[in-house]
């Protein structure tokens, strides 16, 4: 079945950090995300963003996975501060 309002994909940007740079830093920390247009270049153009970072979450992700994502994002912000 389906659950209302569910979603396992989080697309995001961080001011002044290109999504590919976010992806590179997270990769160094062992955290896998996608960065780029995600097959929706017209939307990206409309939003005025070069790309987005995207984390995909599912039932197999643990709290530790989420904590690692957050910690790595904080690390990326610190690198570009």
Rosetta blueprint (number, residue, H / E / L):
1 X L
2 X L
3 X L
4 X L
5 X L
6 X L
7 X L
8 X L
9 X E
10 X E
11 X E
12 X E
13 X L
14 X E
15 X L
16 X L
17 X E
18 X L
19 X H
20 X H
21 X H
22 X H
23 X H
24 X H
25 X H
26 X H
27 X H
28 X H
29 X L
30 X L
31 X L
32 X L
33 X L
34 X E
35 X E
36 X E
37 X L
38 X L
39 X L
40 X L
41 X H
42 X H
43 X H
44 X H
45 X H
46 X H
47 X H
48 X L
49 X L
50 X L
51 X L
52 X E
53 X E
54 X E
55 X E
56 X E
57 X L
58 X L
59 X L
60 X L
61 X L
62 X L
63 X H
64 X H
65 X H
66 X H
67 X H
68 X H
69 X H
70 X H
71 X H
72 X H
73 X H
74 X H
75 X H
76 X H
77 X H
78 X H
79 X H
80 X L
81 X L
